[in-house]
Amino acid sequence: MAKRIVEITLAKCHKTKKLFGIRNEKMSDGKWHQTWAFPIDPDKAKREGFDKKKISGQFVAEDEYKCPHCGSRAWSQCGKCGKIYCDDTKIGEVSTCPWCGNSGKLSLGENFDLDSGSF
């Protein structure tokens, strides 16, 4: 039986600016499946080291995944700071990162490099 690889990535809600964790599980298709998300205290996230590793590849949001603060099922990665956040902005519209305030037109991506930590 293959070992399950599970990593947590940190994100912020674009509406509330509250922190949350996204559970990513590497599946047999080679993609990271985002199975669910949960609110997390910034101090606990730091203690757990959820920003110490990087995971790369394609990401698939499962039906159970959504931002625990606003319910958005989509996310974006900032082109300036590289952090991720939930985002219900439409492709081609302006999106603003709740981490650093950078704004830009949203484009569709296929592969990502995300900071994460083991869970």
QUIGI-V743087 format. One record per residue. N is the residue number from 1. PSI is psi in radians with two decimals (NA if undefined). Layout:
n:N psi:PSI
n:N psi:PSI
This chain:
n:1 psi:2.28
n:2 psi:2.50
n:3 psi:2.35
n:4 psi:2.33
n:5 psi:2.07
n:6 psi:2.26
n:7 psi:2.60
n:8 psi:2.28
n:9 psi:2.55
n:10 psi:2.50
n:11 psi:2.89
n:12 psi:2.58
n:13 psi:2.27
n:14 psi:-0.33
n:15 psi:-0.80
n:16 psi:-0.29
n:17 psi:0.30
n:18 psi:2.58
n:19 psi:2.56
n:20 psi:2.81
n:21 psi:2.54
n:22 psi:2.18
n:23 psi:2.10
n:24 psi:2.25
n:25 psi:2.20
n:26 psi:2.09
n:27 psi:3.04
n:28 psi:-0.31
n:29 psi:-0.03
n:30 psi:-0.01
n:31 psi:2.71
n:32 psi:2.10
n:33 psi:2.17
n:34 psi:1.85
n:35 psi:-0.51
n:36 psi:2.98
n:37 psi:2.71
n:38 psi:2.55
n:39 psi:2.57
n:40 psi:2.48
n:41 psi:2.36
n:42 psi:-0.66
n:43 psi:-0.71
n:44 psi:-0.72
n:45 psi:-0.70
n:46 psi:-0.77
n:47 psi:-0.68
n:48 psi:-0.23
n:49 psi:0.57
n:50 psi:-0.02
n:51 psi:0.27
n:52 psi:-0.31
n:53 psi:2.90
n:54 psi:2.45
n:55 psi:2.51
n:56 psi:2.68
n:57 psi:-2.71
n:58 psi:2.53
n:59 psi:2.40
n:60 psi:2.18
n:61 psi:2.09
n:62 psi:2.90
n:63 psi:-0.56
n:64 psi:-0.29
n:65 psi:2.31
n:66 psi:2.72
n:67 psi:2.26
n:68 psi:-0.16
n:69 psi:-0.70
n:70 psi:-0.19
n:71 psi:0.02
n:72 psi:2.43
n:73 psi:-0.13
n:74 psi:2.79
n:75 psi:2.82
n:76 psi:2.76
n:77 psi:2.22
n:78 psi:2.36
n:79 psi:-0.21
n:80 psi:-1.00
n:81 psi:-0.26
n:82 psi:-0.01
n:83 psi:2.83
n:84 psi:2.74
n:85 psi:2.63
n:86 psi:2.62
n:87 psi:2.14
n:88 psi:0.37
n:89 psi:2.48
n:90 psi:2.62
n:91 psi:2.31
n:92 psi:-0.25
n:93 psi:2.89
n:94 psi:2.28
n:95 psi:2.52
n:96 psi:2.23
n:97 psi:2.19
n:98 psi:-0.16
n:99 psi:-0.89
n:100 psi:-0.15
n:101 psi:-0.01
n:102 psi:2.43
n:103 psi:2.60
n:104 psi:2.90
n:105 psi:2.34
n:106 psi:2.32
n:107 psi:2.81
n:108 psi:2.32
n:109 psi:2.81
n:110 psi:-0.69
n:111 psi:2.51
n:112 psi:2.70
n:113 psi:1.97
n:114 psi:2.50
n:115 psi:2.46
n:116 psi:3.07
n:117 psi:2.63
n:118 psi:2.65
n:119 psi:NA
